[in-house]
Amino acid sequence: MYQYIIKTVISAVVIVAVSEISKRSSLIGGILVSLPVVSILALVWLWLDTGSKESVASLSRNVFWMVLPSLVLFISLPLLLKKMGFGWAMALSALLTIGAYYLMILILNALGVKL
């Protein structure tokens, strides 16, 4: 139980710290957010929970393939914010990103890439 509490607290502190830093400097916030902090935390937690190099390697490979479709959010959101309110722009960007994930999975499956 303590392990889950520690994971939650560390993860929350990282997210809150980045959001607070972003209020002061969007550049530094952008740099910090672009770091694979969540991926690193997830890989560390997975390793500590399982001790499985195979599981960590598999997650790492899947993160690699899913980075490309995640970029749709960061491309579409600024463009959509020029045309609509934040809520609609975020929702539409999220839907476009979900579509990009689905398309990427279809492409990778067609190419025989094991996910």
LINLINRA-V550216 format. One record per residue. N is the residue number from 0. RES is the residue in three letters. PSI is psi in whole degrees, 0 to 359 (* if undefined). NEAR is the number of other C-alpha atoms within 10 Angstrom. D_CENTER is the distance of its C-alpha to the mean C-alpha in Angstrom with 2 decimals. Layout:
# LINLINRA-V550216
N|RES|PSI|NEAR|D_CENTER / N|RES|PSI|NEAR|D_CENTER
This chain:
# LINLINRA-V550216
0|MET|319|5|25.54 / 1|TYR|325|7|25.28 / 2|GLN|317|11|22.43 / 3|TYR|321|10|20.27 / 4|ILE|315|10|21.44 / 5|ILE|315|11|20.67 / 6|LYS|314|14|17.07 / 7|THR|315|11|16.65 / 8|VAL|313|12|18.50 / 9|ILE|314|12|16.73 / 10|SER|316|15|13.22 / 11|ALA|318|12|14.78 / 12|VAL|318|12|16.65 / 13|VAL|313|14|13.78 / 14|ILE|314|14|12.13 / 15|VAL|318|11|15.69 / 16|ALA|314|12|16.69 / 17|VAL|319|18|14.10 / 18|SER|323|17|15.03 / 19|GLU|318|11|18.67 / 20|ILE|322|15|18.55 / 21|SER|332|17|17.06 / 22|LYS|328|11|20.16 / 23|ARG|324|10|22.35 / 24|SER|111|12|20.73 / 25|SER|332|14|18.06 / 26|LEU|309|12|18.29 / 27|ILE|320|14|17.70 / 28|GLY|318|18|14.93 / 29|GLY|319|14|13.29 / 30|ILE|313|12|13.96 / 31|LEU|319|17|12.57 / 32|VAL|327|16|9.25 / 33|SER|342|10|9.13 / 34|LEU|145|11|9.90 / 35|PRO|55|11|7.72 / 36|VAL|314|14|8.87 / 37|VAL|318|14|6.68 / 38|SER|316|13|7.26 / 39|ILE|313|12|10.74 / 40|LEU|315|15|11.42 / 41|ALA|319|17|10.60 / 42|LEU|318|18|12.77 / 43|VAL|313|14|15.38 / 44|TRP|318|16|15.61 / 45|LEU|316|16|15.98 / 46|TRP|314|16|18.59 / 47|LEU|325|11|20.41 / 48|ASP|322|10|20.54 / 49|THR|331|12|21.64 / 50|GLY|17|12|22.87 / 51|SER|112|12|22.02 / 52|LYS|325|12|21.28 / 53|GLU|317|11|20.95 / 54|SER|317|14|18.18 / 55|VAL|316|18|16.22 / 56|ALA|319|13|17.03 / 57|SER|314|14|16.09 / 58|LEU|317|16|12.58 / 59|SER|317|16|12.28 / 60|ARG|316|13|13.79 / 61|ASN|323|13|11.65 / 62|VAL|316|14|8.39 / 63|PHE|309|10|10.70 / 64|TRP|331|16|11.79 / 65|MET|353|16|8.68 / 66|VAL|318|11|7.62 / 67|LEU|307|13|10.79 / 68|PRO|336|19|10.51 / 69|SER|338|16|7.27 / 70|LEU|339|12|9.77 / 71|VAL|321|19|12.00 / 72|LEU|314|20|10.57 / 73|PHE|343|13|11.38 / 74|ILE|315|12|14.62 / 75|SER|324|17|15.81 / 76|LEU|309|19|15.23 / 77|PRO|324|14|17.66 / 78|LEU|316|12|20.09 / 79|LEU|329|16|20.18 / 80|LEU|335|15|20.62 / 81|LYS|340|10|23.83 / 82|LYS|344|10|25.16 / 83|MET|173|11|24.16 / 84|GLY|166|10|23.18 / 85|PHE|312|14|19.80 / 86|GLY|312|10|19.49 / 87|TRP|319|14|20.48 / 88|ALA|317|20|18.39 / 89|MET|316|18|15.15 / 90|ALA|315|13|16.29 / 91|LEU|320|16|17.30 / 92|SER|319|22|14.19 / 93|ALA|317|18|12.19 / 94|LEU|318|14|15.01 / 95|LEU|321|18|15.02 / 96|THR|318|21|11.39 / 97|ILE|316|16|12.38 / 98|GLY|320|14|15.44 / 99|ALA|321|19|13.83 / 100|TYR|313|19|11.98 / 101|TYR|314|14|15.46 / 102|LEU|318|13|17.24 / 103|MET|318|16|15.32 / 104|ILE|318|18|16.15 / 105|LEU|315|12|19.69 / 106|ILE|313|12|20.09 / 107|LEU|320|14|18.98 / 108|ASN|318|12|21.29 / 109|ALA|328|9|24.05 / 110|LEU|357|9|23.77 / 111|GLY|18|9|24.04 / 112|VAL|125|10|20.75 / 113|LYS|123|10|20.28 / 114|LEU|*|12|16.95
